[in-house]
Every structure is written in structure tokens, then in C-alpha cells.
Amino acid sequence: MNLEDFRQRLSQIHAETLWVEIAALVACVALAWGLCRWFGRDQPKDSIWFGERTFDGLLFPVLALLLTDLARRFVLDFQPVLVLRIAVSVFLSLAAIRFFARVLRAVFPASALARLVERTISWIAWVAAVLWIVGLLPAVLTELDNIKLAFGKNQVSLRTMLEGTLSAALVLMVALWVASTVEKRILRTAVTDLSMRKVASNAVRAVLLLIGLLFALSAVGVDLTALSVLGGALGVGLGFGLQKLAANYVSGFVILLERSIRIGDNVKVDGFEGRITDIKTRYTLVRQGNGRESIVPNESLITSRVENLSVSDLKFNLTTSIVVGYESDVAQVQAILCEAAAAQQRVLDDPAPVAFLTNFAPDGLEFTLNFWIADPDKGKDNVRSPINVAILEALRKANIDIPYPQRVLRVESLPTGAPSVGEARL
């Protein structure tokens, strides 16, 4: 349909025929909304088909598009159609926008680049819909086809480049959608181990993206045999400048497959101790109890010494020390220390807190209290501090002395006229 056809159809529209189209459009939209409402009752909020509010997913514009197009074909046998034709183009653009938006939000939930791509697709879709409605789209496509860009000896039209880019984007979105669905629906139920699920999802996404990229290049018209040159250049780059990058990626898959460390383990790497929150293909995130987060390259976890505090036992040992006077009752002090630790909720009952007389210090008897917790990621000082406070209060209540450090001052000689040692104030 060109611009002249659009004007002719517009002149043929009467009030009676217009109400017929509006009624058919309202019926189609209501039916599409009802079907989405019925089938999306128990669907998750991040569903690509149904979205957060049932009708803001992909299924609603797709159903509305199909129903409206069927109604347009049926009404076209009796009268000229304009409103339903406009509605078809609107729902087609809305379906394209919803598809790209829902897939990008599911795969990249916090990416600013994904939002930019979403807005770009929205503008392209709505501009194309307006041009198609008013009948200018064929003329615009013809002008784009006449604009040639030279790439070496070859000339490519701007229309071919635009259509190839859109085809490649569509294929990549389908690949990302399939990868996200496989990860959410299959891997989460079939694989219980978090690390294995992570490596499986990364591998599935990489394979599907590679297949999607090859299909996209074919859709654009790129000869895939020319990729052998690119593969050779990539190999040279890996050999010279990208060794560390390639090593980190390979190390990431090795860590996930070997499961020597897993997501949730408490580890100590280069003096930094914390809990592993995520294992990426290039680096691992280690979060300390105070909120600090360290980005550790995966190669470091393979080649250097790493202390894993959670492989054999999830219990984490903490200690605190105190010195009391030599005249104190050892059994009573040990009981006070153990009771102060056992009163804290985060301290485990098995193994129970235990106190040892570890040293005969110059100032008194030194005791060390050992207790265990199962959640070191929540912090260690915030459980050690109330235990120390309880110990201090219990020792004062029991009249057990906590001696001050004792130091001996020897005076070898005094200057002439200085007071005697007994008269000196120290």
C-alpha cells in the first residue's frame, strides 16, 4: 500500500463501517487479554511470555496480532479496512519491542547497554509502523536500496545492511532466549549443585550464541569460509597478547568442573578472606563479612595457594583470649567462658564451646575460648564482641580479678639533690 492507496481507503471509510472495525478490534483485544489472563495465572514474574502483569509480556501482542489479522481478512470481504490494518501494524511493532525487551531484561537484568538497545529497537519499530500505515515504507526502502556503500571492491546498499543487522539481532535474541530458558527450566531442576549448574549454563549459552552468530552472519551474507582468517588472527593474538585473558577463561571452566571451590565456600586468597558469591568465566567474586568485595582472576585460584574453609566442614572456629589472676579458680573461669559463648544464638551447640588454660603469663593465667559458627559471612566481630562483654560482666560478678600488666622499674642512680626512691612519684 502506497500513500495514494492510504488516502483512497481513508476516503472510503464511513461511520457505519468504522464502528464495525472498532467493535472487531475491541473483541480481538479482549479475547487476547482474557487468554493471557487465563494461562498466566501461575506463571513467574520474569516470564518472557507473560511478563509481570500478564499482559505486558510477549504473548499478548502476538495473540492480538493473530486475532486482528484474522478479523481484517474476514471484514475485508465485506468492506474496505483501515482501522484493523493500522492495528495489525501496531501490534506487530509492539510484539517486536516486547520480544527484544523481555529477552534483554531476562538475560541482562541490570545492563545499561541492554536498555539502550531496547530503546533503539522501539524507535525503529514505531517509525517503521508509521511509515507502513501511511504508505511511505516502500518508498523509503527503495531510497535506502539506492544508497550504496563501498567496502573494498564490493558495494552494499544501506537497506541490505539494515536488514542484515536486524536479522542478526533477531537470531541472537532467539539464541539468548533459548539459553535463558534452558538455564531456568532445565538446569535448575536437573542439576542440584550450584557450580555445575553455573558451568552448564555458561557452556549452553556460549554454544547457542556461537550457533546464533553463525546463522546471523549467514543471514547478512558473510561467507563463513572467510572466518578461517579471523580464527588464525585470533590464534596469533592469543599467543602474543591475550595469554592471561585466555588462561583466566579456561581456568574458570576448570574451577567449575573440578569443584575444588564452589559458590558459597569461605576461602582465603592472598590474605583476603571471604565468601565466594559468584564464579564468572574470567574472575571470581569473594565478599568479606564487612561488605568489601574482591575480584580474583581465575588463574590465581588455579596457580596460587587458596585456603578453602568450607570444603570438609561448614563450621568456622573463632577464639578469644583473656588473662585472670593466679589465685582464680580454673574450673570456674572455664565455666564462665563457655556459658558466655553458649548464650549467643549464632554459636553452635555441636561442637560445644570449650575453654583451655593455654599459658602461664607474667600477669596471670591465660585462657583461650574456642567456639564455632556456621555463618562467617555474616561477620565475626559482631559475635565475638557480645561474648567478650558477657565474659567481662560474669568475671566482675564472680569477683575474679583481671590483673593489670605488671612492670618493674629499676633505678640505677639518681642525680645529686634528687629525692629518694621512697619520696619519688612515679
ROMIVEX-718710 format. One line per field, with one value per residue (C-alpha): residue number from 1; residue in three letters; x, y negated, z. Coordinates in steps of 0.1 Angstrom, whole numbers. Layout:
# residues N
nr: [NUM	...]
rest: [ALA	...]
east: [X	...]
north: [Y	...]
up: [Z	...]
END
This chain:
# residues 426
nr: [1	2	3	4	5	6	7	8	9	10	11	12	13	14	15	16	17	18	19	20	21	22	23	24	25	26	27	28	29	30	31	32	33	34	35	36	37	38	39	40	41	42	43	44	45	46	47	48	49	50	51	52	53	54	55	56	57	58	59	60	61	62	63	64	65	66	67	68	69	70	71	72	73	74	75	76	77	78	79	80	81	82	83	84	85	86	87	88	89	90	91	92	93	94	95	96	97	98	99	100	101	102	103	104	105	106	107	108	109	110	111	112	113	114	115	116	117	118	119	120	121	122	123	124	125	126	127	128	129	130	131	132	133	134	135	136	137	138	139	140	141	142	143	144	145	146	147	148	149	150	151	152	153	154	155	156	157	158	159	160	161	162	163	164	165	166	167	168	169	170	171	172	173	174	175	176	177	178	179	180	181	182	183	184	185	186	187	188	189	190	191	192	193	194	195	196	197	198	199	200	201	202	203	204	205	206	207	208	209	210	211	212	213	214	215	216	217	218	219	220	221	222	223	224	225	226	227	228	229	230	231	232	233	234	235	236	237	238	239	240	241	242	243	244	245	246	247	248	249	250	251	252	253	254	255	256	257	258	259	260	261	262	263	264	265	266	267	268	269	270	271	272	273	274	275	276	277	278	279	280	281	282	283	284	285	286	287	288	289	290	291	292	293	294	295	296	297	298	299	300	301	302	303	304	305	306	307	308	309	310	311	312	313	314	315	316	317	318	319	320	321	322	323	324	325	326	327	328	329	330	331	332	333	334	335	336	337	338	339	340	341	342	343	344	345	346	347	348	349	350	351	352	353	354	355	356	357	358	359	360	361	362	363	364	365	366	367	368	369	370	371	372	373	374	375	376	377	378	379	380	381	382	383	384	385	386	387	388	389	390	391	392	393	394	395	396	397	398	399	400	401	402	403	404	405	406	407	408	409	410	411	412	413	414	415	416	417	418	419	420	421	422	423	424	425	426]
rest: [MET	ASN	LEU	GLU	ASP	PHE	ARG	GLN	ARG	LEU	SER	GLN	ILE	HIS	ALA	GLU	THR	LEU	TRP	VAL	GLU	ILE	ALA	ALA	LEU	VAL	ALA	CYS	VAL	ALA	LEU	ALA	TRP	GLY	LEU	CYS	ARG	TRP	PHE	GLY	ARG	ASP	GLN	PRO	LYS	ASP	SER	ILE	TRP	PHE	GLY	GLU	ARG	THR	PHE	ASP	GLY	LEU	LEU	PHE	PRO	VAL	LEU	ALA	LEU	LEU	LEU	THR	ASP	LEU	ALA	ARG	ARG	PHE	VAL	LEU	ASP	PHE	GLN	PRO	VAL	LEU	VAL	LEU	ARG	ILE	ALA	VAL	SER	VAL	PHE	LEU	SER	LEU	ALA	ALA	ILE	ARG	PHE	PHE	ALA	ARG	VAL	LEU	ARG	ALA	VAL	PHE	PRO	ALA	SER	ALA	LEU	ALA	ARG	LEU	VAL	GLU	ARG	THR	ILE	SER	TRP	ILE	ALA	TRP	VAL	ALA	ALA	VAL	LEU	TRP	ILE	VAL	GLY	LEU	LEU	PRO	ALA	VAL	LEU	THR	GLU	LEU	ASP	ASN	ILE	LYS	LEU	ALA	PHE	GLY	LYS	ASN	GLN	VAL	SER	LEU	ARG	THR	MET	LEU	GLU	GLY	THR	LEU	SER	ALA	ALA	LEU	VAL	LEU	MET	VAL	ALA	LEU	TRP	VAL	ALA	SER	THR	VAL	GLU	LYS	ARG	ILE	LEU	ARG	THR	ALA	VAL	THR	ASP	LEU	SER	MET	ARG	LYS	VAL	ALA	SER	ASN	ALA	VAL	ARG	ALA	VAL	LEU	LEU	LEU	ILE	GLY	LEU	LEU	PHE	ALA	LEU	SER	ALA	VAL	GLY	VAL	ASP	LEU	THR	ALA	LEU	SER	VAL	LEU	GLY	GLY	ALA	LEU	GLY	VAL	GLY	LEU	GLY	PHE	GLY	LEU	GLN	LYS	LEU	ALA	ALA	ASN	TYR	VAL	SER	GLY	PHE	VAL	ILE	LEU	LEU	GLU	ARG	SER	ILE	ARG	ILE	GLY	ASP	ASN	VAL	LYS	VAL	ASP	GLY	PHE	GLU	GLY	ARG	ILE	THR	ASP	ILE	LYS	THR	ARG	TYR	THR	LEU	VAL	ARG	GLN	GLY	ASN	GLY	ARG	GLU	SER	ILE	VAL	PRO	ASN	GLU	SER	LEU	ILE	THR	SER	ARG	VAL	GLU	ASN	LEU	SER	VAL	SER	ASP	LEU	LYS	PHE	ASN	LEU	THR	THR	SER	ILE	VAL	VAL	GLY	TYR	GLU	SER	ASP	VAL	ALA	GLN	VAL	GLN	ALA	ILE	LEU	CYS	GLU	ALA	ALA	ALA	ALA	GLN	GLN	ARG	VAL	LEU	ASP	ASP	PRO	ALA	PRO	VAL	ALA	PHE	LEU	THR	ASN	PHE	ALA	PRO	ASP	GLY	LEU	GLU	PHE	THR	LEU	ASN	PHE	TRP	ILE	ALA	ASP	PRO	ASP	LYS	GLY	LYS	ASP	ASN	VAL	ARG	SER	PRO	ILE	ASN	VAL	ALA	ILE	LEU	GLU	ALA	LEU	ARG	LYS	ALA	ASN	ILE	ASP	ILE	PRO	TYR	PRO	GLN	ARG	VAL	LEU	ARG	VAL	GLU	SER	LEU	PRO	THR	GLY	ALA	PRO	SER	VAL	GLY	GLU	ALA	ARG	LEU]
east: [0	14	4	-23	-39	-40	-58	-83	-90	-94	-120	-140	-144	-179	-192	-210	-180	-158	-178	-177	-139	-137	-160	-140	-107	-121	-133	-99	-80	-104	-101	-63	-63	-86	-64	-33	-51	-62	-29	-7	-23	6	34	66	70	101	83	91	56	35	57	50	13	2	-5	30	47	52	20	-5	7	12	-23	-38	-18	-31	-67	-67	-52	-79	-106	-91	-92	-128	-140	-121	-146	-175	-160	-128	-105	-84	-86	-78	-49	-34	-40	-21	10	8	6	34	57	46	54	89	95	82	103	136	127	117	147	172	157	158	194	209	187	209	227	226	236	205	183	199	193	157	150	167	145	114	122	129	97	74	89	85	49	40	57	38	5	8	22	57	76	81	94	118	131	137	157	177	184	197	223	254	284	318	337	368	357	322	292	265	232	222	189	209	230	199	180	211	216	180	182	214	198	167	187	209	178	164	197	197	161	167	198	179	150	174	191	160	137	160	194	178	158	182	214	214	250	253	288	278	247	269	293	264	246	278	285	250	249	283	273	239	254	281	254	233	262	269	233	233	264	249	217	238	256	290	309	317	349	364	363	393	414	398	405	442	444	427	452	481	465	461	497	511	488	458	475	463	428	426	441	415	386	400	407	371	357	383	373	336	342	366	345	376	359	322	298	292	325	346	381	413	432	463	453	418	392	356	327	325	294	298	322	324	342	371	371	356	339	349	329	341	319	323	309	342	343	374	377	401	413	405	441	452	429	445	481	484	476	440	426	392	375	343	352	353	333	310	318	340	362	366	388	391	417	417	441	429	448	468	445	414	396	404	372	351	368	363	326	321	338	318	285	291	297	268	244	249	224	250	273	269	259	279	308	302	323	354	379	416	443	469	496	511	515	536	505	483	466	458	426	416	379	371	336	322	297	282	277	311	298	275	306	329	335	298	296	330	322	290	308	337	312	294	327	337	304	305	341	333	302	322	349	376	405	416	451	467	501	528	561	592	611	648	666	703	714	699	713	726	698	671	646	650	632	606	598	597	563	562]
north: [0	-34	-69	-72	-39	-51	-83	-63	-39	-68	-85	-52	-49	-57	-58	-25	-6	-24	-11	25	23	8	35	62	47	44	81	92	73	85	121	118	103	130	158	142	138	174	191	167	171	192	180	164	127	129	149	137	148	132	106	91	82	110	86	69	100	113	134	106	86	119	131	97	96	130	123	88	101	128	102	80	107	115	79	72	94	70	35	15	19	-8	-6	31	26	0	22	50	28	15	50	62	34	40	77	69	44	68	97	77	60	92	112	85	79	117	122	88	75	46	36	0	12	35	6	-14	14	17	-20	-18	12	-7	-37	-16	4	-25	-45	-15	-11	-47	-46	-14	-28	-60	-40	-55	-24	-11	-44	-47	-11	-20	-51	-30	-4	-32	-43	-23	-20	-7	19	26	38	46	23	29	10	-7	14	46	36	26	58	79	61	67	103	109	92	114	146	136	127	162	178	158	167	204	203	185	210	240	225	216	246	275	269	257	289	314	301	295	284	247	248	275	255	225	242	259	226	209	237	238	200	200	228	213	178	193	211	179	158	182	181	143	140	162	141	110	127	132	161	184	197	163	168	191	159	145	177	175	139	148	176	152	127	154	164	129	105	124	152	140	135	169	185	169	181	217	216	205	236	258	245	251	286	297	281	275	243	236	207	203	215	194	190	171	158	136	126	117	139	141	160	168	151	158	176	159	173	148	139	149	126	130	110	103	100	62	58	55	75	87	96	125	137	174	181	170	196	223	214	200	213	210	219	233	232	249	280	306	288	258	250	220	217	184	178	151	149	134	133	137	136	166	170	176	209	225	246	216	194	221	225	187	186	215	201	167	183	208	179	165	177	179	201	238	264	291	288	270	241	251	231	241	228	221	201	190	154	130	112	142	173	170	188	193	198	218	217	224	206	217	183	164	144	125	113	125	94	89	123	121	87	97	128	107	83	113	127	93	89	125	122	90	105	135	112	128	104	93	81	50	55	55	38	34	1	3	-30	-25	-60	-94	-129	-149	-166	-144	-129	-94	-65	-64	-101	-100	-99	-76]
up: [0	-10	1	-26	-16	20	10	-11	18	42	19	17	54	67	103	100	86	112	141	127	126	161	175	159	172	208	206	195	222	249	237	237	272	285	271	286	319	320	310	330	364	379	358	373	372	350	323	288	275	303	320	354	349	324	295	294	281	245	244	245	214	195	202	195	162	151	160	145	112	110	117	90	64	73	73	41	22	30	32	30	60	76	114	116	91	114	144	127	122	158	173	150	162	198	195	182	210	237	224	225	258	277	265	272	307	314	303	313	341	352	319	307	272	271	279	250	226	238	232	197	187	200	178	147	152	157	128	105	117	110	75	67	79	57	28	27	37	2	-10	20	14	-23	-13	11	-16	-39	-13	-18	5	-9	11	-10	-44	-32	-28	-3	-1	31	30	29	58	79	71	78	112	122	111	131	161	158	156	186	207	199	209	242	248	243	266	293	291	293	323	342	334	329	346	379	383	367	383	421	425	421	405	380	371	365	342	323	318	307	282	269	264	247	223	214	210	186	166	166	155	126	114	118	96	70	71	65	36	51	37	66	50	55	92	89	85	116	135	126	137	169	175	169	193	220	215	219	238	252	271	305	293	277	308	330	309	308	345	351	334	352	386	379	365	393	420	441	452	450	452	489	502	526	512	519	489	493	529	518	535	525	509	472	458	421	397	363	333	338	375	409	433	470	495	530	560	563	527	508	476	459	422	419	384	379	370	405	420	399	403	438	473	483	517	515	548	538	518	546	573	572	609	614	645	664	695	722	750	785	814	851	884	896	926	904	903	869	867	875	849	822	831	828	794	780	793	778	743	745	753	718	691	663	684	675	702	684	689	721	732	752	772	778	801	774	791	824	815	836	847	854	839	802	789	753	745	713	697	663	640	607	591	590	560	585	604	631	653	658	676	694	709	729	741	754	771	788	800	815	833	846	859	877	892	904	919	897	892	857	865	850	833	860	852	874	873	884	893	889	900	909	903	932	951	937	962	974	958	985	980	942	925	896]
END
